[in-house]
Amino acid sequence: MNKLFLALFFSVAFLGLTAQTNKLISGPWAGNVELRTAMIWLEVASDVKSVLVKYYDTAHPQVLYTLKYKEPLGKVFNPIKFELNGLNFATTYAYAVEIDGKPVMLPFPTRFTTKDLWQWRKPAPDFSFLTGSCAYFNEPQFDRPGKPYGGDSSIFNTMTQTPANFHLWLGDNWYTREVDYTSAWGLNYRASHDRAQPVLQAFMAAMPQYAIWDDHDFGPNDAGSSYLLKEDSRKIFNDYFLNPSAGENGKGIYTQFSYGDVDFFLTDDRYFRSEEEIYDSVNGKPNAEKSYFGQQQMNWLKNALLFSKAPFKIIVTGSQVLNPYNKYECLQHYSFEYHQLMDFLQSQKINGVLFLTGDRHHSEVIRMNGITAYPLFDITVSPYTSGVSKVTGVEVNNPFRESNTLVEAQNFAKFSFSGKKNERLLNVDFIGSKGEILGNWKVAEKELRN
């Protein structure tokens, strides 16, 4: 392979972009990166006729692989995916895109590293990931009058420069407006428009991405199972993310993945969700007709938790779970399923459970004793760029909140796992838009055992 060609094709330090860049709406970025497989995502303009990806092992750049996109193009919205198979584990690959026969030059690196095959061979790897929720990008002609709801988006530049193995979106990844959520075209427009924000391009490419949704990227505010376009919304979510799977039987977006010795259960708090106004109890008993996860998803979650042998089992959902003082959306207000899940954790003696949530427009860690033999924790991270919501009323001095964890500013969190087998430690840093540490919390594996 001609070294000059490789240098030109894969350079990540071009001072300008080629004419092909205007045919690239957003991306590319790599996701669902496993031991021997990965996926590449990008969106192209409606007039594009052909797209291909070229990639190579950075240790062996002379061997170049090419994949051509074979599905139909020419639609109004064209998010596309490439599946890379037969990769080597623990290997870094570089990749680049050609559109209509010409390479697209980008000012940021495009590469990914496959997972290591550590099981039965070596200790679990130390690793970290970034997470958070609520990314609002202003579009004045469609926003509500008054002060813009979206704030400074430079937090994504900070996240790009924060080393981590992957990033996990906790919902409200974009915000549909009144002009969006009444049509499938509008839902597509919002996803495409917000994903194309320049500040996101280097960030999305910097690390693999996983996601759940919440109400604003599902549909209208507080929307649930009655939303008429929920099937369209599910398709669009799957078009714009690279999660390993999306629900079962064509319903929901819940899924699971692992990194190192940690299992992540990405749940769906919208597709099956009953309206909050439904009575939470009937004749003094929790109302079984009021659903949050829904029975299909609840059955999956219980079995997935039982199957897991991970020392940390992180249940990810859009709304808070444990906070008894939360007067807004919270699993506590769906008491039948709340008690069903808590009773299951207690009776089955499930170790290592943590809840990871978004939505609240501030960050905090809530601790609940007495449900299982060990304390349960709900780690909430919010917001990225949307408005900050400071705690009020009884929540100001919430006795269930862990000290040094309330953050009332734009922020994200970095979760870091380290330590020897049976002595693993989780450290959580809440980080501001300029990279400053705004809060910290940590928990040891041994603290989460029955």
C-alpha positions in Angstrom: 0.0 0.0 0.0 1.3 3.4 -1.0 2.3 5.2 2.2 1.6 8.6 0.7 -1.9 7.5 -0.2 -2.5 6.4 3.4 -1.2 9.6 4.8 -3.5 11.6 2.6 -6.5 9.4 3.1 -6.4 9.0 6.9 -4.9 12.3 8.0 -6.7 13.8 11.0 -5.0 17.2 10.9 -6.3 18.8 7.7 -6.6 22.6 7.8 -9.7 22.6 5.6 -12.5 20.3 4.5 -13.1 19.0 1.0 -16.2 19.7 -1.0 -17.5 16.3 0.1 -18.0 17.5 3.6 -21.2 19.3 2.7 -22.6 15.9 1.7 -21.8 14.6 5.2 -24.6 15.7 7.6 -23.0 14.3 10.7 -20.6 11.6 11.9 -18.8 9.4 11.4 -18.5 7.6 14.7 -18.0 4.1 16.0 -20.3 2.3 18.4 -21.3 -1.1 19.6 -17.6 -2.0 19.7 -17.1 -5.5 20.9 -14.2 -8.1 20.8 -14.3 -8.8 17.1 -17.1 -6.5 15.8 -18.0 -2.8 15.6 -20.3 -0.5 13.8 -19.8 2.9 12.0 -22.5 5.5 11.9 -23.0 8.6 9.7 -25.7 10.6 8.0 -25.4 11.8 4.4 -27.3 14.3 2.2 -30.2 13.2 0.1 -28.3 13.6 -3.2 -25.5 11.2 -2.2 -25.3 8.2 -4.6 -22.6 6.0 -2.8 -20.8 5.7 0.5 -18.0 3.5 1.6 -15.9 3.0 4.7 -12.2 2.1 4.6 -10.5 0.9 7.8 -7.3 -0.7 9.0 -5.5 -2.0 12.1 -3.2 0.9 13.0 -0.4 -1.6 13.7 -0.7 -2.9 10.1 -1.7 0.0 7.9 -0.7 -1.8 4.8 -3.8 -4.0 5.0 -6.8 -1.8 4.0 -10.4 -3.1 4.2 -13.3 -1.6 2.3 -17.0 -1.8 2.9 -19.6 -0.3 0.5 -23.0 0.7 1.7 -25.6 -1.4 -0.2 -28.9 -0.1 1.2 -31.0 2.5 -0.7 -30.0 6.2 -0.4 -31.7 9.3 -1.6 -34.1 9.7 1.3 -34.8 13.0 3.0 -33.0 11.7 6.1 -30.1 9.2 5.5 -28.6 7.9 8.7 -26.6 4.8 7.7 -24.6 2.1 9.5 -21.7 -0.2 8.6 -21.1 -3.5 10.4 -17.4 -4.4 10.7 -16.8 -8.1 11.4 -13.7 -10.3 11.9 -11.8 -7.7 13.8 -9.0 -8.5 16.3 -9.6 -8.0 20.0 -7.7 -5.3 21.9 -6.8 -3.6 18.6 -7.0 0.0 17.5 -8.5 0.6 14.1 -8.6 3.8 12.0 -11.4 4.5 9.5 -12.4 7.0 6.9 -15.4 7.7 4.7 -15.7 8.1 0.9 -18.8 9.8 -0.5 -19.6 9.6 -4.2 -16.0 8.3 -4.8 -14.2 11.1 -2.9 -12.7 10.9 0.6 -14.1 13.1 3.3 -11.4 14.9 5.2 -12.1 15.5 8.9 -10.4 17.7 11.5 -10.6 15.1 14.2 -9.5 11.5 14.6 -11.7 8.6 13.6 -10.6 5.4 15.3 -11.8 2.9 17.9 -10.3 0.1 20.0 -11.9 -3.3 20.4 -12.5 -4.8 23.8 -9.8 -7.0 25.4 -10.4 -10.7 25.9 -9.6 -10.7 29.6 -12.0 -13.3 30.9 -10.2 -16.4 32.3 -6.9 -14.9 31.4 -6.2 -11.8 33.4 -7.8 -9.4 36.0 -10.7 -7.3 34.9 -9.5 -4.1 33.3 -9.7 -0.7 35.0 -11.9 1.5 32.8 -14.0 4.6 32.8 -17.0 6.1 31.0 -18.7 9.5 30.7 -22.4 10.0 31.2 -25.2 12.6 31.5 -28.5 13.9 30.2 -30.5 16.8 28.8 -28.9 18.3 25.7 -30.9 21.2 24.3 -29.6 23.1 21.2 -31.4 26.3 20.6 -33.3 26.9 17.3 -34.9 30.3 17.9 -37.6 30.1 15.2 -39.0 27.0 16.9 -38.2 27.6 20.6 -40.5 29.1 23.1 -40.3 32.9 23.5 -38.1 34.4 26.2 -34.7 33.4 27.5 -33.2 30.6 25.4 -33.4 27.2 27.2 -30.2 25.9 25.8 -27.0 27.0 27.4 -23.3 26.9 26.5 -22.6 23.7 24.5 -18.8 23.8 25.0 -19.2 21.1 27.6 -19.0 18.6 24.7 -15.6 20.0 23.9 -14.5 19.3 27.5 -15.9 15.8 27.2 -14.0 15.2 24.0 -10.8 16.0 25.9 -11.8 13.8 28.9 -10.3 10.3 28.4 -12.9 7.5 28.7 -13.7 4.1 27.2 -17.2 5.1 26.2 -20.1 7.5 26.7 -23.7 6.8 27.8 -26.5 9.2 27.0 -29.2 9.1 29.8 -32.1 10.5 27.8 -33.4 13.9 26.6 -30.5 13.5 24.1 -32.4 16.0 21.9 -35.5 18.0 22.6 -38.5 17.8 20.3 -40.6 21.0 19.9 -44.3 21.5 19.1 -43.3 21.6 15.4 -41.6 18.2 15.7 -43.6 15.7 17.7 -46.8 15.8 15.6 -45.2 14.0 12.6 -42.7 11.4 11.8 -40.9 13.9 9.6 -40.6 16.3 12.5 -39.2 13.6 14.8 -36.7 12.8 12.1 -35.8 16.5 11.6 -35.1 17.0 15.3 -32.8 14.0 15.6 -31.0 14.9 12.4 -30.7 18.6 13.2 -29.4 18.1 16.7 -27.0 15.3 15.9 -25.5 17.5 13.2 -24.4 20.2 15.7 -20.7 21.0 15.0 -19.8 20.7 18.7 -20.9 17.0 18.7 -18.9 15.7 15.8 -15.5 15.3 17.4 -17.1 14.2 20.6 -19.2 11.4 19.0 -16.0 10.2 17.3 -13.9 10.3 20.4 -15.4 7.2 22.0 -18.2 4.6 21.5 -21.7 5.8 22.3 -24.6 4.1 24.1 -28.0 5.6 24.9 -31.4 5.4 26.5 -34.2 7.9 25.8 -36.5 9.9 28.0 -39.6 12.0 27.2 -38.1 14.8 25.1 -36.3 12.6 22.6 -39.3 10.1 22.6 -41.9 12.8 22.0 -43.8 15.5 23.9 -43.0 16.4 27.5 -44.0 13.5 29.9 -45.1 11.3 27.0 -45.6 7.6 27.5 -47.4 4.6 26.0 -50.3 6.6 24.5 -48.1 8.7 22.3 -49.4 8.1 18.7 -46.0 8.2 17.0 -44.1 6.0 19.4 -43.4 3.4 16.7 -41.9 6.1 14.5 -40.0 7.4 17.5 -38.6 4.0 18.2 -37.4 3.6 14.6 -35.7 7.0 14.7 -33.9 6.3 18.0 -32.6 3.1 16.5 -31.6 4.9 13.3 -29.5 7.4 15.3 -27.8 5.2 17.8 -25.8 1.9 17.7 -27.1 0.0 20.8 -26.7 -3.8 20.7 -30.5 -4.3 20.4 -33.8 -2.6 21.0 -36.4 -4.4 23.1 -38.2 -7.6 22.2 -40.9 -8.4 19.8 -40.5 -5.0 18.1 -41.5 -3.2 21.3 -39.3 -0.8 23.4 -35.6 0.0 23.2 -34.3 -1.7 26.3 -31.0 -3.6 26.0 -27.9 -4.7 27.9 -24.1 -4.5 27.4 -21.0 -5.2 29.4 -17.7 -3.5 29.8 -15.0 -5.1 31.8 -16.6 -6.7 34.8 -19.6 -4.3 34.9 -23.1 -5.0 33.3 -25.3 -2.2 32.1 -29.1 -2.6 31.8 -30.4 0.1 29.5 -34.1 0.3 30.3 -37.0 2.0 28.5 -39.0 4.4 30.7 -41.4 5.6 27.9 -42.7 3.0 25.5 -44.7 1.1 28.1 -45.3 3.9 30.6 -48.7 4.7 32.0 -49.7 8.3 32.5 -48.5 9.7 35.9 -52.1 10.8 36.7 -53.4 7.3 36.9 -54.2 6.5 40.5 -51.1 4.9 42.1 -53.2 2.8 44.5 -56.7 1.3 44.4 -58.5 0.2 47.6 -55.2 0.9 49.5 -53.1 -1.4 47.4 -50.6 -0.5 44.6 -52.3 -0.2 41.3 -51.0 -3.1 39.1 -52.5 -1.3 36.0 -50.1 1.6 36.3 -46.9 0.6 34.6 -43.4 2.1 34.2 -41.3 -0.7 32.7 -44.3 -2.8 31.7 -44.5 -6.5 32.3 -42.5 -7.6 29.2 -39.6 -5.4 30.1 -39.8 -6.2 33.8 -39.6 -9.9 33.1 -36.5 -9.3 30.9 -34.9 -7.1 33.6 -35.4 -9.7 36.3 -34.0 -12.5 34.3 -31.1 -10.4 33.0 -30.2 -9.4 36.6 -30.3 -13.0 37.7 -28.1 -14.0 34.7 -25.5 -11.4 35.6 -22.5 -12.3 37.6 -21.0 -8.8 37.5 -19.9 -7.2 40.8 -21.6 -3.9 39.6 -25.0 -4.1 37.9 -26.0 -0.7 36.7 -29.7 -0.2 35.9 -30.0 2.8 33.7 -33.3 4.7 33.3 -34.5 8.1 32.4 -36.4 9.0 35.6 -35.2 8.9 39.2 -35.9 5.7 41.0 -35.3 6.0 44.8 -35.9 9.7 45.7 -39.0 9.8 48.0 -39.0 13.6 47.9 -39.1 13.9 44.1 -42.5 15.3 43.2 -41.9 15.0 39.5 -41.4 11.8 37.4 -40.0 9.0 39.5 -40.4 5.2 39.7 -41.6 5.8 43.3 -44.8 7.1 41.8 -45.4 3.8 40.1 -45.5 1.9 43.4 -46.7 -1.5 42.1 -43.6 -1.9 39.8 -41.4 -0.1 42.3 -42.2 -2.6 45.0 -42.1 -5.5 42.5 -38.5 -4.6 41.6 -37.4 -3.9 45.1 -38.9 -7.1 46.4 -37.2 -9.0 43.7 -33.8 -7.5 44.5 -34.3 -8.4 48.2 -35.8 -11.9 47.8 -33.2 -13.0 45.1 -30.4 -11.3 47.0 -29.1 -9.6 43.9 -25.7 -8.0 44.7 -24.1 -4.9 43.2 -27.1 -3.0 42.0 -26.8 0.7 41.3 -29.3 3.0 39.5 -28.1 5.6 37.0 -30.6 8.2 36.0 -31.0 11.6 34.3 -33.9 14.2 33.8 -33.7 16.4 36.9 -31.5 19.2 35.5 -29.2 18.8 38.5 -27.0 16.0 39.7 -27.1 14.1 43.0 -26.7 10.7 44.6 -29.7 9.3 46.6 -29.2 6.6 49.2 -31.9 4.3 50.4 -31.4 1.9 53.3 -33.6 -1.0 54.4 -34.7 -2.4 51.0 -31.8 -4.9 50.5 -29.2 -6.0 53.0 -26.9 -3.3 51.5 -27.9 0.3 50.7 -29.2 1.1 47.2 -28.0 4.2 45.4 -29.5 6.3 42.6 -26.9 8.4 40.8 -28.5 11.2 38.8 -26.5 13.2 36.2 -28.0 16.3 34.5 -27.9 18.6 32.6 -25.5 19.0 29.7 -26.8 22.1 28.0 -30.5 22.6 29.0 -31.6 24.8 31.8 -30.5 24.1 35.4 -33.3 23.3 37.9 -32.2 23.9 41.5 -33.8 21.9 44.3 -36.6 23.5 46.2 -38.8 22.7 49.2 -38.1 19.5 51.1 -35.4 18.5 48.6 -33.1 21.3 49.7 -32.1 19.4 52.7 -33.0 15.9 51.4 -31.8 13.5 54.1 -31.4 10.8 51.5 -28.9 12.7 49.5 -25.2 11.8 49.8 -22.9 14.6 50.9 -20.9 16.5 48.2 -23.1 15.2 45.4 -25.6 18.0 44.7 -24.5 19.8 41.6 -26.7 22.7 40.3 -24.9 23.6 37.1 -24.1 22.2 33.7 -22.2 19.0 34.3 -21.4 15.4 33.2 -20.0 12.5 35.3 -17.0 10.3 34.9 -17.4 6.8 36.3 -14.1 5.1 37.0 -13.7 1.4 38.0 -10.5 0.1 39.5 -9.0 -2.4 41.8 -8.3 -6.1 42.3 -10.9 -8.9 42.0 -13.4 -8.7 44.9 -12.0 -5.3 45.8 -13.3 -3.2 42.9 -14.0 0.5 43.5 -16.3 2.9 41.7 -15.3 6.6 41.8 -17.8 9.2 40.4 -16.6 12.7 39.5 -19.2 15.3 38.6 -17.4 17.6 36.2 -18.4 21.1 35.0 -18.3 22.5 31.5 -14.7 23.8 32.0 -13.5 20.5 33.4 -13.7 21.5 37.1 -14.7 18.9 39.7 -18.0 19.9 41.1 -18.7 16.9 43.3 -17.4 13.4 44.1 -18.8 10.1 45.3 -17.4 6.6 45.6 -18.5 3.1 46.6 -16.7 -0.1 47.0 -17.8 -3.5 45.6 -17.9 -4.9 49.1 -20.5 -2.2 50.2 -23.0 -3.6 47.6 -23.2 -7.2 48.9 -25.9 -9.1 50.7 
